[in-house]
Amino acid sequence: MTRPQISFEFFPPQNFEGAYRLWDTVNTLAPLDPRFMSVTYGAGGTTRTLTQEATRVLHKHTGCDVAAHLTCVDATRDETLNIARSYADTGVTGLVALRGDPPAESGAFHSHEDGFQNTVELVGALADLDAFHLFVGAYPQTHPEAADAAQNIGWLKQKLDAGADEALTQFFFEAEDFLRFRDACAKAGITKPITPGILPIENWQGVKRFAKRCGATLPAWLEDAYAKAERDERTDLLSIALCTELCSELVDEGVEALHFYTLNRPELTRDVCAAMGIHPKVTLRHVA
């Protein structure tokens, strides 16, 4: 199997225990020579400062390219662009431009009156800075707010046409979901890279809750598979096997890069990479 390029998503720590867990994850996965690592942004911009700090520390101490998430939520245009410029000043060259989730208690998304109204506006302004490789989100199973698949793909095309360089997809568990989406995007005239998002299943019940929040559909057969694996205490083995099979199918269909959602838990991602022949190349130094 051809070795794909890989990248990893982390979330910023909010306490000492979280910081230790993040660095354990980074120390485990950074030696696998990822194309980049990304750092998420909490709902409603709740981790804005933490995201900035984690991004700068990862960039400084790992030697890896880092992409920070940046959203339209609860910030003026000037505030958002100043954050972007501060990243550029420290050498960060990647941004994941997203609309962002509203605070949990607020329900629907409402843009800041002096902020970017949507992701297309945000991408256009960031592209004008000419300082970043810009990523945007994509939804193989259709964004829950899109009227239909055509609108879902049309909105992705607008983001890419506005200046984004690459799309990172929501997670999915059947290769055909991504392959159909990729074909439909190509038919719509999208030529920029679309990188599949991969979520190794650390906790099946947690993934079900996560998928519901994200609007992702889970295949029915997964429920039966994990029910049996839980009885046999073999959930990790099942997760590694299923994720490796998914990645292998994608690579066999010409996918050149995979983006792993680690949830700051490195073991399954490491084991899936090992099963694909991806092993450590470097050892981190000077990491707190």
C-alpha positions in Angstrom: 0.0 0.0 0.0 1.3 3.5 -0.9 2.2 5.5 2.2 -0.3 8.3 2.6 0.6 11.7 4.0 -0.9 12.1 7.5 -2.0 15.0 9.8 -3.4 15.2 13.3 -6.0 17.3 15.0 -5.6 18.2 18.7 -7.7 20.4 21.1 -6.1 22.9 23.5 -5.7 21.9 27.1 -7.8 23.7 29.7 -6.0 22.5 32.9 -2.7 20.8 34.0 -4.1 17.3 33.3 -5.2 18.3 29.9 -1.8 19.8 29.1 0.0 16.6 30.1 -2.4 14.6 27.9 -1.8 16.9 25.0 1.9 16.6 25.2 1.8 12.8 25.6 -0.3 12.8 22.4 2.1 15.1 20.6 5.2 13.1 21.8 3.6 9.9 20.5 2.4 11.2 17.1 4.8 14.0 16.0 7.6 11.5 15.4 5.4 9.9 12.6 6.3 13.0 10.5 2.9 14.5 9.9 2.3 16.9 7.1 0.8 19.3 9.8 -1.0 19.3 13.1 -4.1 21.4 13.8 -5.5 22.9 17.0 -9.2 23.3 17.4 -11.3 26.3 18.6 -14.0 25.7 21.2 -17.7 26.5 20.6 -18.5 30.2 20.8 -14.7 31.0 20.7 -14.4 29.6 24.3 -10.8 28.4 23.8 -9.6 31.3 21.7 -6.6 32.2 23.9 -5.9 28.5 24.7 -5.9 27.7 21.0 -3.4 30.6 20.2 -1.1 29.5 23.0 -1.2 25.8 22.1 -0.6 26.6 18.5 2.5 28.7 19.2 4.0 26.2 21.6 3.5 23.3 19.2 5.0 25.3 16.4 8.0 26.3 18.5 8.8 23.0 20.1 7.8 20.2 17.6 9.4 21.3 14.3 6.1 20.4 12.6 3.8 22.7 10.6 0.8 23.7 12.7 -2.6 25.0 11.5 -4.8 26.9 13.9 -8.6 26.8 13.7 -10.1 30.3 13.3 -13.8 31.0 13.3 -16.4 33.8 12.7 -17.9 33.4 16.2 -18.0 36.3 18.7 -15.3 38.5 17.1 -15.1 41.6 14.9 -13.3 41.4 11.6 -10.4 43.4 13.0 -10.1 41.1 16.0 -10.1 38.0 13.8 -7.6 39.4 11.3 -5.3 40.5 14.1 -5.3 37.0 15.5 -4.3 35.7 12.0 -1.6 38.3 11.7 -0.2 37.3 15.1 0.0 33.7 13.9 1.9 34.9 10.8 4.3 36.9 12.9 5.3 33.8 14.9 5.8 31.6 11.8 2.5 29.7 11.7 1.6 29.2 8.1 -1.7 27.2 8.3 -5.2 28.2 9.3 -8.4 26.1 9.3 -11.1 28.6 8.5 -14.5 27.7 9.9 -17.8 29.3 10.7 -17.6 27.9 14.1 -20.2 26.6 16.6 -22.2 29.0 18.7 -22.1 28.7 22.5 -24.1 25.7 23.6 -26.8 27.8 25.3 -27.4 30.1 22.3 -28.8 27.6 19.8 -28.4 28.8 16.2 -25.4 30.6 14.8 -25.6 34.4 14.9 -22.7 36.4 13.4 -21.1 39.3 15.2 -22.5 42.6 13.8 -19.0 43.8 13.0 -17.7 40.3 12.2 -17.5 38.0 9.2 -21.0 36.8 8.3 -19.9 33.5 7.0 -16.9 31.3 6.1 -16.7 32.6 2.5 -16.1 36.1 3.8 -13.6 34.9 6.3 -11.7 32.9 3.7 -11.6 35.8 1.3 -10.1 38.1 3.9 -7.5 35.6 5.0 -6.6 34.8 1.4 -5.9 38.5 0.9 -3.2 38.3 3.7 -1.3 35.9 1.4 0.3 34.3 4.5 -1.3 31.0 5.0 -2.3 27.6 3.5 -6.0 27.8 4.1 -8.1 24.8 5.0 -11.9 24.7 5.2 -14.4 22.1 6.3 -16.3 19.7 4.1 -19.2 17.3 4.8 -19.4 14.0 2.8 -22.8 13.1 4.4 -24.0 16.7 3.9 -23.9 19.5 6.4 -27.0 19.3 8.7 -28.0 22.9 7.8 -27.7 22.3 4.0 -31.0 21.9 2.1 -29.5 19.1 0.0 -26.3 17.5 -1.3 -26.1 20.0 -4.2 -26.2 23.0 -1.8 -23.7 21.3 0.5 -21.2 20.9 -2.4 -22.0 24.4 -3.8 -21.1 26.0 -0.5 -17.8 24.1 -0.4 -17.0 25.3 -3.9 -17.7 28.9 -2.8 -15.2 28.5 0.1 -12.5 27.1 -2.2 -13.2 29.7 -4.9 -12.8 32.4 -2.3 -9.2 31.4 -1.7 -9.1 28.2 0.4 -6.4 25.7 -0.7 -7.8 22.5 0.7 -10.8 20.9 2.4 -10.8 18.6 5.4 -13.8 16.5 5.8 -16.0 15.6 8.7 -15.4 12.0 9.9 -17.2 9.0 8.4 -17.0 5.3 8.7 -17.6 3.9 5.2 -15.2 4.7 2.4 -18.1 4.9 -0.1 -19.4 8.0 1.7 -16.2 9.9 0.9 -15.7 8.4 -2.6 -19.2 9.4 -3.7 -18.7 12.9 -2.3 -15.3 13.2 -4.0 -16.8 12.3 -7.3 -19.7 14.7 -6.9 -17.3 17.5 -6.0 -15.2 16.8 -9.1 -18.4 16.9 -11.2 -19.2 20.3 -9.7 -15.9 21.6 -10.9 -13.9 21.4 -7.6 -10.3 20.6 -8.3 -8.6 21.5 -5.0 -7.6 18.7 -2.6 -10.2 17.1 -0.4 -8.6 15.3 2.5 -10.7 12.7 4.4 -11.1 13.1 8.2 -10.5 9.9 10.1 -11.8 9.3 13.6 -10.5 6.1 15.3 -13.2 5.0 17.7 -11.8 5.3 21.2 -15.2 5.0 22.9 -18.2 3.8 21.0 -20.8 5.5 23.2 -18.9 8.7 23.1 -18.6 8.6 19.3 -22.4 8.1 19.0 -22.9 11.3 21.1 -20.3 13.1 19.1 -21.8 12.1 15.8 -25.2 13.3 16.8 -23.8 16.7 17.7 -22.0 16.9 14.4 -24.9 15.6 12.2 -22.8 12.6 11.1 -24.6 9.3 10.3 -23.3 6.0 11.7 -23.9 2.8 9.8 -26.1 0.4 11.7 -23.7 -2.5 11.5 -21.3 -0.6 13.8 -23.7 -0.9 16.7 -23.7 -4.7 16.4 -20.0 -4.9 16.0 -19.2 -2.8 19.1 -21.9 -4.6 21.2 -20.1 -7.9 20.5 -16.6 -6.4 20.9 -17.6 -4.9 24.3 -18.8 -8.3 25.5 -15.5 -9.9 24.4 -13.4 -6.9 25.7 -11.9 -6.4 22.3 -13.0 -2.9 21.4 -9.5 -1.6 20.7 -8.8 -4.4 18.4 -12.0 -3.8 16.5 -11.3 -0.1 16.3 -7.8 -0.6 14.9 -9.0 -3.1 12.4 -12.0 -1.0 11.2 -10.0 2.2 10.9 -7.1 0.5 9.2 -9.5 -1.1 6.7 -11.2 2.3 6.0 -7.8 4.0 5.5 -6.6 1.3 3.2 -9.7 1.4 1.1 -9.3 5.2 0.7 -5.6 4.9 -0.2 -6.4 2.2 -2.8 -8.9 4.6 -4.4 -6.2 7.2 -4.8 -6.5 9.2 -1.6 -3.0 10.7 -0.9 -3.6 12.2 2.6 -5.5 11.4 5.8 -6.4 13.8 8.6 -6.8 12.0 12.0 -9.1 13.4 14.7 -7.1 12.3 17.8 -9.3 13.7 20.6 -5.9 14.0 22.4 -5.7 10.2 22.7 -2.8 8.9 20.6 -2.8 5.1 21.0 -5.3 4.1 18.4 -4.1 6.6 15.8 -0.5 5.4 16.4 -1.5 1.8 16.0 -3.6 2.5 12.8 -0.6 4.3 11.3 1.7 1.4 12.2 -0.7 -1.0 10.5 -0.3 1.1 7.4 3.5 1.0 7.6 3.9 4.5 9.1 6.5 4.4 11.9 8.4 7.1 13.9 11.1 8.9 12.0 12.2 11.5 14.5 12.3 12.0 18.3 11.0 15.3 19.8 13.4 17.3 22.0 12.8 20.3 24.2 9.2 19.5 24.8 7.7 20.6 28.1 
